[in-house]
Amino acid sequence: MKRAFVFPGQGSQAPGMGQALATAFAPARDLFDEIDDALSQHLSRLMFEGPESELMLTENAQPALLAVSLAVVRVLESDGGFDIGRHAAYVAGHSLGEYSALAAAGALSIGDAVSLVKRRGQAMQKAVPVGVGAMAALLGIDGETAREIAEAAADGQVCAVANDNGPGQIVVSGHREAVERAVALATAQGARRSIMLPVSAPFHSPLMAPAAEVMEEALAETRIDPPLAPVVANVTAVPTNNPGEIRELLVAQVTQMVRWRESVQVFAVQEVEEVVEIGAGRVLAGLIKRIDRTLPAISVGTPSEVEALVKRL
């Protein structure tokens, strides 16, 4: 079966994440220990026990989500004979999930991947003072209308489309006042719902330029190998296995839009028969079903889901 494997981004984290995997599978416990050592931090304890306020911090949430995704991959490899080069036609990840995809596909070492996302989270948080930036979801608005709304709402500030997550689900990002204007404009133009998001920074907007500079420096020092399966990049929605291009796209990703709807459409065009979401939550599988109802999508993040996929591989 021709499968694509996708990896979730920020927003899928919650206290207790990964604990059931660690209890059920020794390879998952070993992976969490490996990441704790790489970060010199008891990240797994924070994941399992909280407090939620600390786990939700961008610099903790991002490596925690990567850890759960890679723990699932490690169990699939050890218990199911999973080989991403053989079993995956493509990989992709939503925002920080792109780092999980690259690590799963062997382009980044686990230590490098978790260090990069930790640094990424810190840089994103520091790029804009808390309260200055914001993000909002515009539901029931198409992409072109959302771009027009963002442009009108900017009014000398920054307001940009940050995520094209699927039909009628667009996220805008930028200065808080501009994003609030975008919410009002979207509501006036018949949006089904427009809501401010509980995030700590205006991700995937030009305001993240200082974080992009940090990541350009960090990535320049990091070895990137050709992935064992092509990664469909957030920024271009085009498959690539070129390490130099991947490095450039990871830098661009910090300030540019996540083209998730178009990325999923690549799978359909390439006759992928099933998309498997690996890690915490079920957000991506839900989005995929909205983008293309004919494309089967499942989530694999709990012990029972992992065991079910092992039997199918």
N, C-alpha and C positions, 0 to 999 in steps of 0.2 A: 504494500500500500504506500502511495506517495503522500508523505506527511510533512507539514511544517510545524516547528516547535516555537512557541512564543512565550515571552517572559514579562511579567507585570511590572508596572512602575509604582511610584509613590502614591499612597492612598489605600493600598491593600494591606498595610501593616495593622497589627492589633496585638495587645498583650496575650501571651500564650502561643504566639506563632512559632512553629517549628518544634514545640515541645512533644507533641504526639509522634512526630517523625523520630526524634531523638530517643524516645522510649521504645519505639518499635524496631528501630534499625540501627545496628552498630555503625554502619558506614556513615549514617547521618550524624551520629554523635562524634565520630572522628572528624567529619568535615567541619562541624561547629567548633571543635577544639582547634582545628587548623586555622580557622578564621580568627578566633580569639587570640591565638598566638601571633598571627600576622598583624593584628591591630594593637597588640599589648593592651587589650581591653576585654572585660567579661561581657562581650556583646550577647552571648547566648543567655546568660542570666537575665540581662535586661529584656531580651526577647520573651523569655519564658515567664518572668515574674513582674515585669514593669519596673518602675511606675510608668503609666501610660504617657504622662507629660514628658518624660525623658525619652521614651521610645519614639514619640511623635516628632522630636527634633529632626530636622532634615539630615544632619550629619550622622544620626543613628538609624533613622528609618531606611535610608538608602542602602547601607551595607547589610542591614537586617533582612531586607527583601531579597537582596542578592544571595545571602546565606541560605535562605529557605529554598530558593530556586535551585541552587547548586547542590544542596543536600538531596533534593529529589533526584537530580541527575545522577549523583553519586550512587544512590540506592538502585536506580534503574540499571546503571552500569554493572554493579556488583551482583545484583540478584536477578537481573533480566537479560544480561548479555547485551545491554544497550550500547550501540556504537553510533554516535551522532553522524559520522561520515557515511554510514551505511543506511541508517534509519531516517535521516532527515534530508529532505529535498532542499529546505530553506530553514533559516532561523530568523527571528526578529524579536525586538523587545520594545516596550513602550517607554520612551524617555530613559531613565536609569536602567530599565530592563534590557536595553541594548548592550550594556556591559555584561549582564548575566548571559545573554545570548552569545556574546563573543567568548566569554570564559567557557561556557558549555561546549562551544565549537572549537576550543583549543587555540584561539587566537591570542588570548590573554591567560597568563597563569592565574591561579586563584588568589595568590598573595598580591599580585599586581592589581587584579580587578577590584578586590575589596579595598585596597589602599587608595586606588583612584576614586572609587565612589565615596569613600570617607572624605577625601580631599575635595571632591566635587560638591558634596553636601555642605561642607564648611565654607567653601568659596561662594556658593550660591546664597547662603545665609548672610554672609558678610557683604555681599555686593550692594545691597539696598537696606537701609535702616528699617527695622520692624515698624510697620504701620504706614510706610511711604508707598509701598506697592501692594497690589492685590490681583486676584484672578476671579473670573466669573464664568459660569456655564450659561450659554444661551441655547435653550432647548426649543426645537421647532423652527429654527432659523437655518437656511442653507448657507453654504460657505461663502458665496459671493455677497449675499446680503450682510453676513457677519463682517466681511472685510470692509464693506461700505460703512457699516455702523461704527466699526473700530476707527476708521479714518475720520469720520465726523466727530466722534467722541474725543479724539485726541486733543484737538483745540490747543495746540502748542505743547502738549505733554505727550507721553508715550501711551499708546493703546494699540495692541497688535493681536492678531489671531495666533494663539499659542498651540492649540491642539485642534485638528480636524479628526475627531474621534469616530465619526460615523454620520449617517443621515440625520440631520436635525440635532446634532450634539456637537456644538462648537464651543471652545473655551477661548476667552480673551484675557490678556495680561498686560499690566503696565502700571502707571501711577494710579493710586486708589481713586482719586477724584475722576480721572478719565474713565476708569473701569465702571465706576458708579454711573457715569453719564451713559456708557454703553448699555448698561442694564436698563436704564430708563428708556433709551431709544429703542432697544429690542422689544420691550414691553409695549411701547407705543406702536410698533410695527407688527404686532400680533404674535410675538413669541409665546409658545405654550407656557413657558416658565423661564425666568431669568434669575439666577441665584449667585450671590457671592460665595466663593469657596473658602473653606477653613484652611488656608495655606499661609505660610509665613513669609513668602517672597513671590515676586512676579516672574515665575519661571518661563523660559522660552520666549523672552521678550528682549529688546535691545538694552533694557536696564541691566541685564545679566552680563554685559560686556566685561566688567572686571573679573567675573568668574571664568569667562571664556579665556582670558589672558592667563589665568592660573592654570587652567586645564591644558592650554597649548604648551606651557612649560613642562607640566607633569607628563604629558603624553610624549613629548619629545625625548624624554628620558626613559620611556617604557618600551620594551620589546613587544612588537605585535607580529604574530605569525599569520600566514594565510589560514582562514577558518576552514574547518573540515567540511562545512556546508556554507553556501553563500548566505550572507546576512543582508536582509532587505533593510536598508538604512532609513532612519526616521526622516532625515532631511530631504532625501531625494525620492524615496519610495522605489528605489532601484536596487536589485541584488548586486553585491560586490564581494570579492574575496581578495582585493588588493590592499595590503597592509598600509601603504602610504595614503590611499584614499580613505580607508577606515579612520586613520589618525586625524585627517583633516575634517571628516564628517563628524567625529565625536566632539571636536572643538566647535564646529558650526552649530551642532545640536543644542548647545547651551543657550544660544540667543535666538534660534530659528524654530519654526513651527514643526510639530510632530505630525507627520502626514500619515496617520494611522489608517484612515479609510482607504487611501490609495495603496498602502502597503498590503492590506488584506485583499484588495482587488488583484494585486500581482499574483497571489496564491491561486485565485480562481482562474486567471488567464493561463497560468502554468499548469492547470489541471491537477492541483493538489486535491487529494481526496479527503483529508482530515487535518484539522488544526488542533494541536495539543497545547494547552496553556499549562506551563510548568511553574509551580510556586504557590504563593499565598493568594487566597481569594479567587473570585470567578469573574472579575471585571472584564477581562479581554474576551473570554468566551461569549459573554453577553453582547459585547460590542460587535463581534464577528457575526453573530446571528442577525443583528440589525443591518449590517452592511451587505450580507449575502446569505439569505435564508437557505440557499441550496448547498452551502459549504458547512459540513458537520464540524462542530467545535466542542471539545471537552476540556474540563479542568482537572488537573492532577496535582494535588497538594496534600491530601490526607493519606494515612497508611492504607486504607482500603482502596483508595483511588490508585495509589502506586501499585498495589498488589494486582489490581484489575488490569492495569496497563502492562505489567510484567507478563501476565498470562497471554496477552495479545501480541507481544513483540516476537 
